[in-house]
Amino acid sequence: MNSFGRLFKVSIFGESHGLQIGVVIDGVPAGIALAQDDLAADICRRKSGAPGTTPRIEADFPHIVSGVFNGITTGAPLTILFDNENTHSSDYELFAKLPRPGHADYVASVKFGGHNDPRGGGHFSGRITLPIVAAGVVAKKIIATKLGGQFSVSAGLVEMGGETDMLKWDELLKTTSKEGDSLGGVVECKADGLPIGLGEPFFDSVESLISHAVFSIPGVRGVEFGDGFCAARMKGSEHNDPIGPHCVPLKNGSGGINGGLTNGNQVAFRVAFKPTSSIRKEQTTFDLSDGKMGSLTVPGRHDVCFALRTPVIVEAMTAIVFADLLKTN
């Protein structure tokens, strides 16, 4: 489905090359100041145009069409729209017979009986994360209001193509681009200022909800909290968190969560993004037109490393989760 949350509910809609994409946010309290300019900073962080990102550049101007009056939220569902303008739909006609390896072209066609919009990846495109970023701004405002400004969430790319030295990233991007290939990356996210006890045991644990939201971002391949997979190679004495004098764990090997509940420490997790599926380098795929294996070189404009644009999306998903938890706890 295209909705997430219970009392703070986010519903996205649209396709990459359709007329518009957007989001409806239900459960926004009345009385919060909100204007188009408030969305600008996070929207710019997601924009393309930097080295290693797609040359498809959109205005990405947010149209707030409901839920705000005189710059203040009304309590009614908040709707934000974005126009799709810089589209080259003809670049995608080839994929009807030669589906891209690693992409949703074929499975989407099967699921929807060929009626899905394949242009630009349709509803499976990373373009659809733009409304999520807008919803994240709203969620951050709600949390800051609820917690008195204590809350902060920040995410950043900490690894690209297996390289953790940021000084080497530019050259890595140039080399990979010349090869017609792509790179993945790892984003680290940290949330501070959360009270103890948010979340529920088992199915609505904080890890479960964050993972659900973050895995919805196209291209995510893994999420780990605190010590993550390294915990499997530790002894209990190494992984366990000593409780400090303020009843907050000292080491934070659990990533700020015990038993599915926030423990007062920083919530910390990492997200693994795959390399961009659409690459110029020749690949092998099945040719649906003649029933034989064929070759494919993907045309069009695509990111060398789309993970560069994802930290703000991870932040948004995290804020959406906690905005809903603060309303339900």
C-alpha positions in Angstrom: 0.0 0.0 0.0 1.0 3.6 -0.3 0.2 4.8 3.3 2.2 4.6 6.5 1.3 5.4 10.1 -1.7 5.2 12.3 -2.5 8.6 13.9 0.1 10.5 11.8 -0.6 9.0 8.5 1.4 9.6 5.3 -0.1 8.7 1.9 1.9 9.2 -1.3 0.7 9.2 -4.9 1.8 9.8 -8.5 4.3 8.4 -11.0 7.7 9.7 -12.1 6.6 11.1 -15.5 3.0 11.8 -14.7 1.5 15.2 -14.3 2.2 15.5 -10.6 3.3 13.6 -7.5 2.3 14.4 -4.0 1.4 13.5 -0.4 -1.6 13.6 1.9 -0.7 13.8 5.6 -3.5 13.1 8.1 -3.1 13.7 11.8 -1.3 17.0 11.6 -2.2 19.1 14.7 -3.7 22.5 14.2 -1.7 25.6 15.0 1.8 24.8 13.5 3.4 27.4 11.4 4.1 26.0 7.9 4.9 27.7 4.6 6.5 26.6 1.3 9.8 28.1 2.3 10.0 25.8 5.4 10.3 22.8 3.0 13.1 24.3 0.8 16.2 23.3 2.7 15.4 19.6 2.9 14.1 19.5 -0.7 17.4 21.1 -1.9 19.3 18.4 -0.1 17.5 15.7 -2.2 17.9 17.6 -5.5 20.1 16.3 -8.3 22.8 18.2 -10.1 25.8 17.5 -7.9 28.6 15.3 -9.3 27.5 11.7 -9.4 23.8 12.5 -9.5 21.3 12.5 -12.5 21.3 15.6 -14.7 17.5 15.5 -14.6 16.8 18.7 -12.6 13.3 19.7 -11.5 12.0 22.9 -9.9 10.5 20.7 -7.1 8.3 23.6 -5.9 5.9 22.5 -3.2 2.2 23.4 -3.7 0.4 23.3 -0.4 -3.2 22.9 -1.5 -5.0 22.0 1.8 -4.5 21.9 5.5 -2.9 25.3 5.9 -4.6 28.7 6.3 -2.8 32.0 6.7 0.5 30.0 7.2 -0.9 27.9 10.0 -2.0 24.2 9.9 -5.7 23.9 10.3 -5.9 20.3 11.6 -7.4 19.1 8.3 -5.5 16.7 6.0 -2.4 18.4 4.6 -1.9 18.0 0.8 1.3 18.9 -0.9 1.8 18.6 -4.7 4.9 18.7 -7.0 4.9 19.1 -10.7 6.8 16.8 -13.0 8.4 18.9 -15.8 11.8 17.7 -17.0 10.9 14.3 -18.4 12.2 12.2 -21.3 9.7 9.5 -21.5 10.9 8.0 -24.8 14.1 6.9 -23.0 12.0 4.2 -21.3 10.2 2.6 -24.3 13.0 0.1 -24.7 12.3 -1.5 -21.4 9.0 -3.0 -22.5 10.9 -5.7 -24.3 14.2 -5.5 -22.5 13.5 -5.1 -18.8 16.4 -3.6 -16.8 18.3 -6.0 -14.5 17.8 -5.1 -10.9 14.8 -2.9 -11.6 11.0 -3.3 -11.2 10.2 -3.1 -14.9 9.2 -6.7 -15.4 7.7 -7.6 -12.0 5.6 -4.4 -12.0 4.3 -5.3 -15.5 3.3 -8.8 -14.4 1.7 -7.6 -11.1 -0.4 -4.9 -12.8 -1.1 -6.8 -16.1 0.9 -4.3 -18.2 -1.3 -1.4 -17.1 1.4 0.3 -14.9 3.1 3.5 -16.1 6.7 2.4 -16.9 8.0 5.9 -17.8 10.9 6.9 -15.5 10.1 3.8 -13.4 6.6 5.0 -12.7 5.5 4.6 -9.1 8.6 2.7 -8.3 10.9 5.6 -9.1 13.1 7.4 -6.6 11.2 10.5 -7.7 8.4 9.5 -5.4 10.7 10.1 -2.4 10.3 13.8 -2.9 6.8 13.9 -1.2 8.3 11.8 1.6 10.9 14.5 2.2 8.1 17.1 2.5 6.2 14.9 4.9 9.4 14.6 6.9 9.6 18.4 7.3 6.1 18.4 8.7 7.0 15.4 11.0 10.1 17.2 12.4 8.0 20.3 13.2 5.4 18.2 15.0 8.1 16.4 17.1 9.9 19.7 17.9 6.6 21.1 19.1 5.8 18.0 21.2 9.2 17.7 22.8 9.9 21.4 23.2 12.6 21.6 20.6 14.8 18.8 22.1 14.5 16.4 19.1 17.1 16.4 16.3 17.7 13.9 13.5 20.6 13.9 11.1 21.9 11.5 8.5 24.9 11.4 6.2 26.6 9.2 3.7 29.5 7.4 5.4 30.5 4.9 2.7 30.5 4.9 -1.1 31.3 1.9 -3.2 33.0 0.3 -0.1 35.2 3.5 0.4 34.9 5.3 3.7 37.5 8.0 2.9 35.4 11.0 1.6 38.5 12.5 0.0 38.5 9.6 -2.5 34.8 9.8 -3.5 35.1 12.4 -6.3 37.7 10.3 -8.2 35.7 7.1 -7.5 32.6 8.8 -9.0 34.5 10.0 -12.1 36.1 6.6 -12.8 32.8 4.8 -12.3 31.0 7.2 -14.5 33.5 6.8 -17.3 33.0 3.0 -17.0 29.3 3.5 -17.4 28.7 1.8 -14.1 27.3 2.8 -10.7 28.0 2.7 -7.0 26.1 1.9 -3.7 26.6 3.5 -0.4 25.9 3.4 3.4 23.9 6.2 5.2 24.2 6.6 9.0 21.3 8.2 10.8 21.1 9.5 14.4 18.1 10.7 16.4 18.5 12.6 19.7 16.2 13.9 22.4 13.7 11.1 22.4 12.0 10.1 25.7 12.3 6.7 27.2 9.6 4.2 26.3 8.5 5.0 22.7 7.5 1.9 20.8 5.7 -1.4 21.5 7.0 -4.9 22.0 7.2 -7.2 19.0 5.5 -6.0 15.8 5.6 -2.3 16.6 9.1 -2.2 18.1 11.0 0.9 17.1 13.4 -1.1 15.0 10.4 -2.8 13.2 8.8 0.5 12.4 11.9 2.3 11.3 13.0 -0.7 9.2 9.5 -0.8 7.6 9.6 2.8 6.7 13.3 2.9 5.6 13.0 -0.3 3.5 10.2 1.5 1.6 12.9 3.8 0.1 13.8 2.4 -3.4 17.2 0.7 -3.4 17.6 -0.1 0.3 19.2 -3.5 0.9 19.9 -3.5 4.6 19.3 -1.8 8.0 21.3 -2.3 11.2 21.0 -0.7 14.6 23.9 0.0 17.0 26.5 -2.7 16.8 24.3 -4.3 14.1 25.8 -7.4 12.4 29.0 -7.0 14.4 27.0 -8.0 17.5 26.8 -11.6 16.1 30.6 -11.8 16.4 30.7 -10.3 19.9 30.4 -11.9 23.4 27.7 -10.8 25.7 30.2 -8.9 27.8 31.2 -6.9 24.8 27.8 -6.1 23.4 25.9 -5.5 26.6 25.3 -1.8 27.5 26.2 -0.9 31.1 23.5 1.3 32.6 24.9 4.7 33.6 24.1 7.0 36.5 21.2 8.6 34.7 19.8 5.2 33.8 21.0 5.7 30.2 23.2 3.0 28.6 26.8 4.1 28.3 28.0 2.4 25.2 24.9 2.3 23.0 25.6 -1.0 21.3 21.8 -1.4 21.0 21.4 1.8 19.0 19.2 3.5 21.5 16.6 0.7 21.7 16.0 -2.1 24.2 13.1 -4.5 23.9 11.7 -2.5 21.0 11.5 0.7 23.2 13.6 3.8 23.1 16.0 3.8 26.1 16.9 7.5 26.3 20.1 7.1 24.3 20.7 8.3 20.7 18.8 6.1 18.2 21.5 5.1 15.7 21.3 3.0 12.7 22.9 2.5 9.2 21.2 1.9 5.9 22.8 0.1 2.9 21.8 1.3 -0.6 22.4 -0.7 -3.7 24.2 0.7 -6.8 21.9 2.4 -9.3 20.3 -0.3 -11.6 20.2 1.9 -14.7 23.7 1.9 -16.1 25.3 2.6 -19.5 27.5 -0.4 -19.3 26.2 -3.3 -21.4 24.3 -5.9 -19.5 22.5 -9.2 -20.3 18.8 -9.5 -20.0 15.9 -11.5 -21.4 14.4 -10.1 -24.6 10.6 -10.5 -24.2 10.0 -9.8 -28.0 11.8 -12.9 -29.2 12.2 -15.1 -26.1 16.0 -15.0 -26.2 18.7 -13.6 -24.1 19.8 -10.1 -25.3 22.0 -7.2 -24.4 21.0 -3.9 -22.9 22.7 -0.5 -22.7 20.4 1.8 -20.6 19.9 5.3 -22.2 18.7 8.4 -20.4 19.8 10.3 -17.3 20.6 8.4 -14.1 22.6 8.8 -10.9 26.0 7.2 -10.7 25.4 6.9 -7.0 21.8 7.8 -5.9 22.8 7.1 -2.3 24.3 10.7 -2.4 20.7 12.0 -2.3 19.2 9.7 0.3 20.3 11.0 3.7 17.5 13.5 3.9 15.0 10.8 2.8 16.2 8.5 5.7 15.8 11.5 8.1 12.3 12.1 6.8 11.3 8.4 7.3 12.7 8.4 10.8 10.8 11.6 11.7 7.6 10.2 10.3 8.0 7.1 12.5 8.6 9.1 15.6 5.8 11.6 14.9 3.4 8.7 14.7 4.8 7.1 17.9 4.5 10.3 19.9 0.8 10.5 18.9 0.1 6.8 19.8 2.1 6.5 23.0 
